[in-house]
Amino acid sequence: MTAADPNDPVEKEFQQVMKEDDDAQAEVDKWIKENDEFAAKGAGMPASQLKHRIETRFETVRKGYEDFLKKHPNHARGHVAFAGFLHDIEDEDGEKEHLETALSMEKNDPAIYNNLANIYGHHDPVKKAFEYYTKAIELNPREPVYYQNFGTTVYLFRTDVKEYYHINEDEVFAKAFELYSNAMRLDPLNFELATDVAQTYYGIQPMRVDEALRAWTNTLKIAANDIERQGVYVHMARINAMGRRFEIAHAHLAAVTDEKYNDLKRRVTRMVNDKEKEAKETNAAPEKAEAPGVATPETLKPQTKKDL
C-alpha cells in the first residue's frame, strides 16, 4: 500500500481509531489475566459476565471503525485494519467482506491475499486459497508466513491439492515440504513453524521415521525453554516407538518431568508399552537408524546457544 502522510488529517483520524483498538485489546487481555488469577483463588468473575464485559468494550472499537469507514469508504488500510479487528473477535464473515473491499482497491497488497486465503482455507472454495497464497508469495517472496500458511493448507486439503495441481499424494507432500522449507529458510529460529513442519510427518503413511526425527531434532535445537523441549521429547518418544526403537523412546519420556505433560506422558507411555509388547510377540526388530541427526538418548541434553 502507498505510504501515508502522517500529517494528513484522515491519517491522524485513522491512527486514533487503531490506537483505540490496541488499547481495548490490551485492556481485555488484562481483564482475562486478572480473572484467571482470581479464579485460581476461587473469586473469579463468571465466564458469561466476563464475556459480556469484553463484548461491550469491543463494541466501542467496532463503532469507531464503522464511523471512520462511513466517512472514508475508500480507505483501503481502514478496511484491512477493521478486518483484523473482526478476525480477533471471530466475525469471519465481516472480516472477509472488508478484506474483499480492500482488495478491490489494492490489487498488489500481499497481506490482503494471504488473509483472504486463510479464510478460504477454512471455507469453500478452498482452491481459491491456493490461488491467493500463490499471489501473496509472488508479491512478497520474502515473507515466511505466506509459505507456512500455504504449506499447512496443502497438507490439510490434500484431495483438493491433487485435483487442482493434477499431482499424486507423494507429490502433494513434496509440495507441502517445499513450502515449509522456504518458510524455514527465511525464519530458521521459529519454533512454532518448526513444530508445524515436524507434525506433518504424522499424516504420511508409512511413517518416515528418520525424516520425522530429523525434523523434531531441528525443533529441539531451537526450543526456547524447558517446557518447549519437553513437548518435543514427547513427540520424539512417539516417533521412536513407531520405529520400534523402544529404548530411545523410554529415554525421551524419562526426560519429560513437568506436570503440564503428565496426562500426555501417560498416554504416550501406554502407547510405547503397547507397541513394545506387540513387537516382542511378533519378534519384530527395531528399525535401523541410518539418517544423520536422528535423536538418541545422548542428544537429550538441553543445548545452549553456544552449542548451537
C-alpha positions in Angstrom: 0.0 0.0 0.0 1.0 3.6 -0.6 2.8 5.2 2.4 0.5 7.6 4.3 1.4 11.2 5.1 1.4 11.3 9.0 0.3 14.9 8.9 -2.8 14.2 6.8 -6.0 14.7 8.9 -7.5 11.5 7.7 -4.4 9.6 8.6 -4.4 11.1 12.1 -8.0 10.1 12.5 -7.2 6.5 11.3 -4.3 6.2 13.7 -6.6 7.3 16.5 -9.1 4.5 15.7 -6.3 1.9 15.6 -4.9 3.2 18.9 -8.4 2.7 20.5 -8.3 -0.8 19.1 -4.9 -1.5 20.6 -5.9 0.0 23.9 -9.1 -2.1 24.1 -7.1 -5.3 23.2 -4.6 -4.6 25.9 -7.4 -3.9 28.5 -9.2 -7.0 27.6 -6.0 -9.1 27.9 -5.5 -7.6 31.3 -9.1 -8.5 32.4 -8.7 -12.1 31.3 -5.3 -12.4 33.0 -6.6 -10.9 36.3 -9.8 -13.0 36.2 -7.7 -16.2 35.7 -5.7 -15.2 38.8 -8.8 -14.5 40.8 -10.4 -17.7 39.6 -7.4 -19.7 40.8 -8.2 -18.3 44.3 -11.9 -19.1 44.0 -13.0 -15.5 43.3 -13.2 -15.1 39.6 -15.9 -13.4 37.6 -18.4 -15.8 35.9 -17.5 -16.5 32.3 -20.8 -15.1 31.0 -20.2 -11.9 32.9 -16.6 -11.5 31.6 -17.8 -12.3 28.1 -20.4 -9.5 28.2 -17.9 -7.1 29.6 -15.5 -7.9 26.8 -18.2 -7.6 24.1 -19.3 -4.2 25.4 -15.7 -2.9 25.4 -15.1 -4.2 21.8 -18.4 -2.7 20.6 -16.9 0.8 21.1 -14.0 -0.2 18.9 -16.3 -1.6 16.2 -18.3 1.6 16.1 -15.1 3.6 15.8 -14.1 1.6 12.7 -17.6 1.8 11.2 -17.9 5.6 11.7 -14.4 6.1 10.1 -15.3 4.0 7.1 -18.6 5.7 6.6 -16.7 8.9 6.2 -13.9 7.4 4.2 -15.3 4.3 2.4 -12.3 4.1 0.0 -9.7 3.9 2.8 -8.2 0.5 2.0 -6.0 0.4 5.1 -9.0 1.2 7.2 -10.8 -1.9 5.7 -7.8 -4.1 6.3 -7.4 -2.9 9.9 -11.1 -3.4 10.6 -10.9 -6.9 9.1 -8.1 -7.6 11.5 -10.2 -6.5 14.4 -13.1 -8.6 13.2 -10.8 -11.6 12.9 -9.8 -11.1 16.6 -13.5 -11.2 17.7 -14.2 -14.1 15.4 -16.5 -12.4 13.0 -15.2 -14.1 9.9 -18.0 -13.0 7.6 -17.3 -9.4 8.4 -13.6 -9.9 8.1 -14.0 -11.4 4.6 -16.3 -8.6 3.4 -13.8 -5.9 4.4 -10.8 -7.7 3.0 -12.6 -8.1 -0.3 -13.4 -4.4 -0.3 -9.8 -3.6 0.4 -8.6 -5.9 -2.4 -10.9 -4.1 -4.9 -8.8 -1.0 -4.1 -5.3 -2.5 -3.6 -4.6 -5.3 -6.1 -0.9 -5.6 -5.1 -1.1 -5.9 -1.4 0.2 -9.4 -0.5 -1.2 -9.3 3.1 -4.7 -9.0 1.8 -4.3 -12.0 -0.4 -2.8 -14.0 2.5 -5.6 -13.1 4.9 -8.3 -13.9 2.4 -6.5 -17.2 1.6 -6.7 -18.0 5.3 -10.4 -17.6 5.2 -10.8 -19.7 2.1 -8.7 -22.3 3.8 -11.5 -22.7 6.3 -14.4 -22.5 3.9 -15.2 -23.2 0.3 -13.9 -22.7 -2.2 -10.7 -23.9 -0.7 -9.0 -23.9 -4.1 -9.3 -20.1 -4.0 -6.8 -20.3 -1.1 -4.2 -21.9 -3.4 -4.6 -19.1 -5.9 -4.4 -16.3 -3.2 -1.4 -17.8 -1.4 0.4 -18.1 -4.7 -0.3 -14.4 -5.4 0.8 -13.3 -1.9 4.1 -15.1 -2.4 4.5 -13.7 -5.9 4.1 -10.2 -4.5 6.4 -10.7 -1.5 8.6 -13.8 -1.7 10.5 -12.8 1.4 7.6 -13.3 3.9 7.9 -16.7 5.6 4.3 -16.7 7.0 2.9 -16.9 3.4 4.9 -20.1 2.7 3.9 -21.5 6.2 0.2 -20.9 5.7 0.3 -22.3 2.2 2.2 -25.4 3.3 -0.3 -26.0 6.1 -3.2 -25.7 3.7 -1.6 -28.0 1.1 -1.1 -30.6 3.9 -4.7 -30.3 5.2 -6.5 -30.3 1.9 -4.6 -33.0 0.1 -7.5 -34.2 -2.1 -8.2 -30.7 -3.3 -4.5 -30.1 -4.0 -4.3 -33.3 -6.1 -7.3 -32.2 -8.2 -6.1 -28.6 -8.5 -2.5 -29.3 -9.5 -3.1 -32.7 -11.1 -0.5 -34.4 -8.8 -0.4 -37.6 -6.7 -0.3 -38.0 -2.9 3.5 -38.2 -2.7 3.8 -35.0 -4.8 1.4 -33.3 -2.5 3.6 -34.0 0.5 6.6 -32.9 -1.5 4.9 -29.6 -2.3 4.0 -29.0 1.3 7.6 -29.7 2.4 8.9 -27.4 -0.3 6.7 -24.6 1.0 7.7 -25.3 4.6 11.4 -25.4 3.6 11.1 -21.9 2.1 9.5 -20.7 5.3 12.2 -22.3 7.5 14.9 -20.8 5.2 13.5 -17.3 5.8 12.7 -17.8 9.5 15.0 -20.6 10.8 14.5 -19.9 14.5 10.7 -20.1 14.5 9.8 -22.8 17.0 6.1 -22.8 16.1 7.0 -23.2 12.4 9.4 -26.0 13.0 6.8 -27.8 15.1 4.3 -27.5 12.2 6.8 -29.0 9.8 7.6 -31.9 12.2 4.0 -32.7 12.8 3.3 -33.0 9.1 5.0 -36.4 9.2 2.1 -37.9 11.2 0.0 -37.7 8.1 2.3 -39.7 5.9 1.9 -43.5 5.8 4.0 -45.4 6.2 5.7 -43.2 8.7 9.1 -41.8 7.6 10.7 -42.3 10.9 14.1 -40.9 10.3 12.9 -37.9 8.4 10.4 -37.2 11.2 13.1 -37.5 13.8 15.4 -35.1 11.9 12.5 -32.6 11.8 11.9 -33.0 15.6 15.6 -32.8 16.3 15.7 -29.4 14.5 12.7 -28.3 16.5 14.5 -29.3 19.7 17.6 -27.3 18.8 15.6 -24.0 18.6 13.3 -24.6 21.6 13.5 -21.5 23.8 12.9 -23.2 27.2 12.5 -26.5 29.0 8.7 -26.6 28.6 9.1 -26.5 24.8 11.9 -29.0 24.9 9.8 -31.5 26.9 7.0 -31.1 24.5 9.4 -32.2 21.7 10.6 -35.1 23.8 7.0 -36.5 23.8 6.9 -36.4 20.1 10.3 -38.0 19.8 9.1 -40.8 22.0 6.1 -41.4 19.8 8.1 -41.4 16.6 10.8 -43.7 18.0 8.1 -46.1 19.2 6.7 -46.2 15.7 10.1 -47.2 14.5 10.3 -49.8 17.2 13.2 -48.0 18.9 11.8 -48.5 22.4 14.9 -47.9 24.5 15.2 -44.4 22.9 11.5 -43.8 23.3 11.6 -44.5 27.0 14.7 -42.3 27.4 12.8 -39.4 25.8 9.8 -40.0 28.1 12.1 -40.0 31.1 13.2 -36.5 30.2 9.6 -35.3 30.5 9.2 -34.1 34.1 6.9 -31.1 34.0 3.4 -31.8 35.4 1.9 -29.9 32.5 2.7 -33.0 30.4 1.5 -35.6 32.9 -1.6 -36.8 31.1 0.1 -36.7 27.7 3.1 -38.5 29.0 0.8 -41.3 30.5 -1.0 -41.7 27.1 2.3 -41.9 25.1 3.9 -44.2 27.7 0.9 -46.6 27.3 1.3 -46.4 23.5 5.0 -47.1 23.7 4.5 -50.1 26.0 1.7 -51.5 23.8 3.9 -51.3 20.7 6.8 -52.8 22.6 4.7 -55.7 23.8 3.4 -56.2 20.2 6.9 -56.2 18.8 8.1 -58.8 21.3 5.2 -61.0 20.5 6.0 -60.8 16.8 9.8 -60.8 17.2 9.9 -57.5 15.2 13.3 -56.0 15.1 13.9 -52.2 15.7 14.3 -50.1 12.6 17.9 -49.2 12.0 18.6 -45.5 12.5 20.7 -44.6 9.5 19.7 -41.0 8.9 22.1 -38.3 10.3 20.8 -36.2 13.0 18.4 -38.7 14.5 18.0 -38.2 18.2 19.4 -40.8 20.7 19.4 -40.7 24.5 22.7 -38.8 24.3 21.1 -36.0 22.4 18.5 -35.3 25.1 20.7 -32.8 26.9 19.3 -29.2 26.6 21.6 -27.3 24.3 22.8 -23.8 25.0 23.1 -21.1 22.4 26.9 -21.7 22.3 26.2 -25.4 21.4 24.0 -24.3 18.5 
